[in-house]
Structures are given as C-alpha cells and as structure tokens.
Amino acid sequence: MQDPNEDTEWNDALRRQGIIPEKKKEKEITEDQIVDLLENTIDKKLGRVGNNIDSLTLDELDELEDEEDEKVLLEYRRKRIAEITELAGKSKFGDVREISAQDYVQEVNNAGEDIWVVLHLYKQGIPLCSLLNQHLASLARKFPATKFLKSISTTCIPNWPDKNLPTIFVYNNGNMVKQFIGPIELRGMKVTESEVEWMLGQVKAVPTKICEDPRPKVRDVLFSTLKNQTDDLAEDNDW
C-alpha cells in the first residue's frame, strides 16, 4: 500500500480532494524546546545514576554535559535539515513569468496548494508599470516561494482600462485575496521596492520582515523640507 505521507503527485491530488489527510509538517524548533530537550535528556541520564547528582565527580559532570550538548546539537541539526528541505521544496520560482489569457487558469487558479501568486497587469510605455516590473523582479528573487507573474492588461483581461494600470492581483489557493488598482493605490512613481514588499507582506503574500510602512510620513517630509529651506537661508546669510 502506498504511504500517504509520501510526496507524490497522486497523493497531492488525493489531498486536494480530501480523500487522505494533509501531510504533517515539521514545526520549527524553538529555544524553549531545546531547553526542554536538554532537561529531559539530563533527567534520563541522572536517572541512570540514581538521581543523585551530588554523587557525580567533576569529570563525570563534564562528560554528562558534553554528551547532552552533542545530543541537543544533533536534534537541532535534524530539525533544521527538515525545515530547509521543506523550504527548498517550496522555493521553485524566483523570477517574474509572462503569461497570456490562455495561461491564466493553469498559472493562477491551479497554481497549487498554499501557493501565493502575485499577478501584475501592465502596458508598455507606462512608466509606473515599468518601475513596478523592476521592483517585482527583485522581490521574486528575494521570495522564490511566491509565484510572480505579469501580463499585458488587455491580453489577459480584454478591455481592461488603462486608467486602472498598473494593477496587481494577489491570489492564494486559486482565490483572489487582494487587488491594488491604479497609480494612486500603488503610490505613484515614488514608490520604493520596500513599500511594495511591505504592501504584499500585509496580505501574507511574502514573508517580509518589514513591520511598518516604510513610506516617509507627511510630518517627516514637511520637517525635512523646512530644514532644507532653513539651511538654504543660513547659507544665504553667510554670503
């Protein structure tokens, strides 16, 4: 009988239909778990010597410490290998792929279980579209587990208005999670890569570490402007 936990296309299809349960994922080992593991193994060791730590010599204590440190490191290494293997299995994209309307269902709706898809609708000759394509290409390399796509707007969606460009659709499990439509929502020509990353991170499309909106606050911009004007006046007075 085939193992239901094996990574096969057949098992994946059965899981999507709910015929077999989802495969259990390795959980990330935490610092508390490492401490617990160390304490448990020490307890077992002490149990073998009669639970009397005072009876151990300094050499025996050193041997105990070395032995348990090695066990903890081996267990941590095993957990990290499992995490890295799982991440490597997900990291299969890394660039922005061009699609057409014919590719839409396969690339977006059927992208795969728990796959995040970022689709950019654009047109040649629109500066903000070109800027976003640059930002998204960089983010695709940074977050290879997320599927980044682009398509000329009217090729993908007939009669999609140019006033709505650029447009970014975010999908997960074939469902639209978020849409960013038009230059105002996408912050215009001053939008930075960090801002786009933060915006996508807000809907969990990328595992960003940016917790706050990197766009300068209005107050900071005004303060910077006033400071520059004050510096200019000071230079004029020096003359």
N, C-alpha and C positions, 0 to 999 in steps of 0.2 A: 504493500500500500504506500502511496506517495506521501512523504512528510508534508503536512500542511504548513509548516514553518519555512519550507524551502523557498528561495527567491526564484520562482519560475513564472513565465507569462501565464501559464494555466492557473496557478494559484492566485496570481494577481486578478485574473478575470473572475475567479470564484469569490474572492474577497469583495470585489465591486458589486457582485450580485447578492452578497450577504449569505452565501452558501457555507463558507468557512469563516471563522473569526479572524479579526485583524491580527497580524503578526505582532508579537510583543516586542517593544523597542527597548534597547538598552538605555537606562536612565543615567544621566551624568552623575558621576560620583562626587559627593560633596565633602567639604572639610570635616563636617560632623561625622559622616560615615567612615572616614579614615580614622578618626579618633575612636569611634565605636569598635571598628575592626581591630585596632591596636589593643584596646582594653580587653576585648573578648579573647584574643589570642593569648594575651598575658595571663588572663584568668585561667585559661586552659593549661598554660604552662605551669602556673602556680599550683593548680590542682594536682599536677603530676608530682609535685614536691611536697604535698601535704598542706597546701595553702598557708605555709609558714615562710613568708618572705624573709623574716629575720634570721632564718637558718641558712640562707644563702651567703656564700662568700662573695667578695668583690669580683673575683674572676667569673663566678657563676652569673652574677648580675650583669657583667659586661657581655658574657656570652648570650644571655637571655635577650638583652637589648639589641645586639647585632642580629640575632635570629629573627626577632619580631619585626625589626626595621626592614629586613630583606623581604619578609612575607608581605608587609604592607606595600612596599615598593612594587613587588611583583603583581599584587592585586590591582594597584593603581595603574600599572602599565597595561594590564589586561583590559581594564575598563577604558583607558584612553585609546587603545587599539580598536576596540569595538566602536567608540564614538567616531574616530577618524574614518573607519571603514564605512560607517553609515553616512557620514558627511560626503565622502568621496562618491558614494553611490548616487547621492542627490546632485552633486556638482557636475552636471553634464551639459551645461550651456556655455556661458562665458562670452557671448557676443550678441549683437542685435541682428536678427534674421529678417529679411524682407519677405513678406507674404502677399498673396493675392486673395481675391474673394474665394477662389476655389480651395485655398489652403485653410480658410478661416475655421471651419468646423474641426478639422484634424488638429490644427496647431493651437487653437484656443479652447474650444469646448471639450475636446478629447485630449487635452494636454497631459492628463494623468492625475492620479490621486494625490491630493495635497500639494500640487504644483501651482505656484504663483506665476501669473502671466501678466506682463506689462506690455500693452499694445499702444504704439504711437501712430496716430493718423497725421500725415503731413503732406505738404506740397513743396515742390522745388520753387525757389525764388522767394520764399517767406523766411526772412532772417531768423525769427524766433524758432521756427521749425528746425532750421539748420543748427541753431545753438542747442536745442534740446536733443537732437540726434547725437551731438558731441557728448553732452552730459550723460545720456543713456548708454552710449558705447563704453564710457569709462565705468559707469555703475554696473554694467553687465559683466565686465572683467572682475570687478570687486565682489559681486554677489553671483557666482556662477550657478547657484541652486535655483535662482529665479530666471524664468524664461522671458527674455526681452525680444519683442517683435516690433516691426514698423511696416507701414503700408501707405501708399499714396491714397489719400482720403477717398476720392471718387472711384478708385479701383476697388477698394474694399467695401465702401458703402456708397452706392450711386446717389448723386445729388446732395452729398454732404456739403453744407455751406462753407465757403472759405472763411466766413466770419467766425466759425467755430474752431478754426485752426490756430495753434496746434490743439490736438485733443489727445488725452491719454486715458485709456480704459484699463482698469485693474481687475483681473479675474482670479478666482480660486475654485478649484473643483468644477470648472466649467461655468461658474456663476459670476456675474458682474458684482464686484464688491464696491468699486469707487470709480467715478469719472471726473476728470479735470477737463473742462471745456473752455477754450478761448484764451486769448492772451492775458486777460485780467486775472482769471483764476490761476494761470500758470506764471503770473508775476512779471511778465514782460521781459525786455531784453537785459535787464539787470539780474535776472535770476541766476543763481550760482548752482554748481553741482551739489554743494552741501544742502542747499534748500530743497532741491529735487529729491535728494536722498532722504531728507527729513520728512518730506511730504509722503513719499512711498512708505517710509517706516511707520508713519502714523496709522496706516491701514495694514501693517504687518507684511507688506509685500517684500520687504528686505529686512534682514536682521541688523538694522543700524544701531550704532551706539550714540547717535546724536539724539539727545533727550529734549532739547529746547530748539525752537525755531531760530536758525542762525541768521535770519534776516535782521539787519540793524533796526532797532526801534526808532520811531519818529523822533522821540526825545533825544536819542543819541545822535541822529542825523542833524537835528537843529543845533545841538550843542557843538558838534564838530564844525558846522557852518559858521556859527558865531565865533568860535575860537579862531578859525581861519581869517575871518574878517578882522578880528582884534589884532591878530599877528600882522596882517597887512597894514593896518593903521599904525602900529608900532614901528614898522619898517619905514613908513612914510614920514613919521615924526623924527626918526633918526636922521633922515636926509635933511 
